[in-house]
Amino acid sequence: MTSTEINVTSATALQNHIAQTIKTLDYSIDRTNLFKGATHILLNVFPDWSEQELEFFEITSGLTNKLVKVTNKKTGFEALVRTYGNNSEIFIDREKEILNVVALSILGFAVPLYAKFNNGTVYGYIPGEAFAQHDLKDPNKSALVAKHLAKLHRVNIAGPKKPILFDKIRVWLNQGVLPRRTTRKKQLSGEHENSVAFIDFEYGGYNYRGFDIGNHFNTFAGWQCDYSLYPTKEFQLVWLRHYLSSFHPETEVTDAEVEDLYREVAKFRLASLFYCSVWTLLSSEISDIKYDFMEYAVRALREYYQIRDEVLAL
C-alpha cells in the first residue's frame, strides 16, 4: 500500500503505517552534544551514509527544541534532527504529534518523517527562506499564507474533533509549576517563487479557526512583542477574504462573511494572548533555551488587558 492510499482519518491505519515505515531507535541525544547524537541517529537511519559525508548546522531560532540540519555532502540530501526541549512533554503529546505529522505528510502539507528516537525525530528539510516580519505584511506573500492555511483547515485527519484550546490551557494551569518570580505555524517561502509551506506542527491539533488566524496575526508583533505592528483592519479584511475564497472556492465570499470572521478572529486574538502567556510562564521555569520568557508573558498579558474590553464589544 502506498502512502497516498493510507486512510488518514483512521488512527489505526496511521499507527500501522508508522510501525511499518518509520524507524524507531532506543537512543537519547545529549542536548549538550547535538552533533554527536545526530551522527549516531543518522548512521542508523541511513546505513549507507558515512560520518565523513555529514555536514551539520544548528538552527537556533526555536524556543522549544534543539534543531540540527544535516547535509550529506556526497548526495546533497538534507534532513533535520530535532531533539525535544527540556520537559516539553508538559506542552506536547508526542504520540499525537507524530500521528498528525505523518497524516499531513501523506496529504502533502508536511515533510516526511524518517525516524523517531527517545527524545526526538528525524524528518525532511524544505529548501526555502523563513519569513521575516516584513514578509508577513507583503500583499503577495500574505495572500499565499491565507490561502494555504485555508486548505490546511479543510483537511480531515484522525483524532477527536473537539477543539483543544481551553482544555490545553486548563492542563497547563494545573501543572503545579509556579514561577519563582512575582509574576510558535511558522511560514517558509519555498524554493519556487509564489509557493509557501508551513513547518513545525508540534503544537497542532483540532481547534477553532479564529484562534489559528488570531494567533497568526499576533505573531506580527514578533518575539519582542511590539503590538503596534499588529495588522490593521483593512489588511485583515483583505487577508480574510483570501482565506475564505480558498476555504470554499465554490461559493462567492460576501462582505458580511468577511466582517463576521474579522470579529471572530479579534476575539480569539485574546485567547491567543492568554494562551501564549501561560505557555511562556511555564517555559520560563522548565526551558534551558536562553530567552526572556517572563518578559514575553508580561507583555502579552498587558496587551490582553489593554484591548479586552474594546474587542469584546465588537
N, C-alpha and C positions, 0 to 999 in steps of 0.2 A: 504494500500500500504506500503510495507517495504521500508526501506531506500535504498536498493540496486535497487529498481525499479524506483527511482526518476530520472528524466531526468536532469542531472547536466548541460546540455547545455542550459537549459531554465531558465531564471531568474524568470519567473512567477512560475514555478514548485518549484524552490528552496524557493522562498518567501512564498508560500503556506505551504511548509514543515516546514519552520521556524515558521510560525504562529501557526501551529498545534502541534509542538513538543518542541519548545524552550520557556521556561518560561520567561516572561518579567516582571520586577519589577520596579516600580516607586520609586526608592531609590538611594541615592548617598552616597558612602562611604567617610568618612572624611579621607583624606590621612595622617593625623596625628594620627589616631586611627584605624589602619587597622584591628586589630583582632576583635574589637567590631563590625565594619561594616561587616566583613566577617561572623561573627556569625549570625547576623541578616539575611544576604542574604541566608546562607546555611540552616537555620532552616525554611525558606520559600520555598527553592528549594527542600529540603528533609525533609518533615514534620514529618517523623518518627524518625528523629535524635533528640538527646537531647544535650544541651550545655555541659554537663559533659563528653560527649563522644568525644569531639573535642580536637584535639591537633594541635597547629599552629606553623609554621616555616616560617619566612620571607626570601625570596630569594632576595639577594641584588646585583646580578651580572648584572642586566639590566640597561640600560641608558635612557629608555623612561617611563616605567610603574613601579608601585609598585605591587609586586607579593607575594602572601601568599599561601604556601602549607598547606592544611588541611587534617588531617588523622582522620577518625572515628576509635577510639581505639577499639571499640566493634567489628566492622566488618572488619577492615583493609582497607576499601575503601579510596582512596586518590583522591583529586581534587585540582585544582588551582583556586584561586580567584585573578583576575587581575584588578587592579584599574588603569585607564588610566592616563598617565602622564599629567602634567600641560600644557594646551594649545596644546596637541598633535594632536588635530583635524587640526592644521595647516599642519601637515605632512600626516595624515592618514584619508581616508574616511572610517569611522567605519562601515557604512552600507555595503559598498563593501567588506570590510574585512570579515564581518560575512558571506556574501554570499560565498566568496572564501573558508573560513574555513569549512563551512558546506559541500560544494561540495567536497572538498578534504577529509573530514572525510568520506563521503559516498564512496569515491573511495579508502579509506584505507591509505591515505597519512597524515592524521591529526587526532588528538584525538577528541572525541565527544564534542560538545558544549551543555551544560546543561541549561544555563540561560544567560540572559543579563539584565543589570540594567543601570541606567542613565550614570554612568561613569565607566563601566567595564563589565566583563563577568566571567562566571564560566565554566570551561572546564576540561577535563580529564587530568590525570597525567601519564606520561610514566616512569616506573621504568628504571633506567639506569644511566650511568655515562657520564656527559658532556665532550666533547673533551677538552683536554688541548692542548697547542700549539704544543707540540711534537707529539701528535697524528695525526696532520694534514699531517705530512710527513711520517707517518708509512705506509709502502707499502700495507699491507692488509687493513688497515682502510681507506686509501685514495682511494683505488680501490672501496670499498663499497660506499663511498660518491659519486664518479664519476658515478657509475652505477645507484645509487638511484636517483641522480639528473637528469640523462638522462630519467629515467622512469617518473619522475615528469614533465619534459619538454614535454613529449608526450601526456599528458592529455589534454582534451578539455572540458572546463567548460564555463559557461555563462559569457558573458561580451564582450565588443568590442575587436577586435583583432588588435588594434593599440598599439604599444609599448609606455609605459608611461614615459620612461626615460626623454626625453628632455622637454616634457610638464610639468613634475613634477618639474624639475629644474627651468623652467621659472616661474611657480607659486610661488615657494619658494623665488626666487629673487625679485618677485613683492609684497611680503608680507608687505613691508614697515617697516620691523623690522631691524633697523640698529644697529650694535654693538656700545656700548658706548666707547670701547677701539679703538685703532688705526687700528686695523685690524678688526647587527646587523642585511640568513638562518642558524643558529647555528646547530651544529651537536650533536647528542646524541647517544652513543653506547647503544644498547638495553640490556635487562637483559639476552638475549640469545646470546651466542658467535656468531660472524660473522653476526650480524644484526646491522642496523643503522636506525635512524629515524631523520627527520627534525622537528624542533619546531619553533614557532614564525613566523607566516605568515603575520603579520600585515602590513608590507611594500610590500607585494606581489602584483603582477599584471602582465598583459601580457607585455613581454619585450624581449629584444634581448638576445639570449643565451650567446653571447660573454660577455655581461655585467655581467650576473649572474656568469659566470665562472671567469672572471677577478676580480670581487668583492670578490669571494671566495679566490682567490689567494692573494689578498690584505690583507685578514684577517690573513694570516700567520705572518704578522708584529705585530699582537696583538694591544691592545689599547695603548701600549707605542710607536707604530709607528716605530718599528725597521725594516726598509725596507731591511736591509741586510738579513733578514730571508725570503724574497720573494723567491719562489721556482725556481730552476734552469731550464733552457730549457729542459735538459734531463728529469727531474722529470715531467715537464709539458707534454712532449710528451707521456710519459707512461700514465699519468693521462687522457689525452685527448683521447688516444686510448681506454682506458676502457670506457670512456663516449660514444664514437661513436659506439663501439661494442654493448653497451646496447641500444643506441638510435635507431639503425637499425640492430638488430641481424640477420636479414635475408640476409644481404649482407656483404661481406668481407671489412674490413677497409683498405684503401690504405695509403701508406706513404704520398702521395700528399695531401690527405684529412686531415690527421693529421697536416701537415705543414700549410695548409690553415687555419685551425681552430686556430692553435697557433698564427698566425699573427692577426686573428680576435680578439682573446682574448687579445692580447697585446695592441691593440688599444682601446678596450673597458675598459682595465685597467685604461687608462687615464680618461675615463668618470667616472669610479667608484671613482677615487681620487677626481675629481672635485665635484661630487655628494655628497660625504661624507663631503667634506669641507664646502659646502653650508649648509648641514644638521647640522653640528656641530656649525657653526657660528650662525644659528638661535637658536639652542639648548642652546647656551651659554647665551642667553637673556631670554629664557622662562622656562627652566627646573629648578626644585628645587632639582634635584639629584646632589650630590656632585661629580663633575668630572671636570677636566680642559678641557672643550670642545674647548676653544680657542687654547690651545696648540696643540690639535689634528688637528684642522683646519690648523694651520700654518705648521705643519709637512707634512700633506697630500699635501698641495699646493706646498710646497718646493719640494717634491718628483715628483709631476706632472711636474713642470718646468724643473727639472733636467733630466728627462727621455723623455720628449715630443718629441724632435727632432729626437732622436735615434729611438723611437718607430714608429713615423710617416714615417720614412724612410724604414721600413721593407717591 
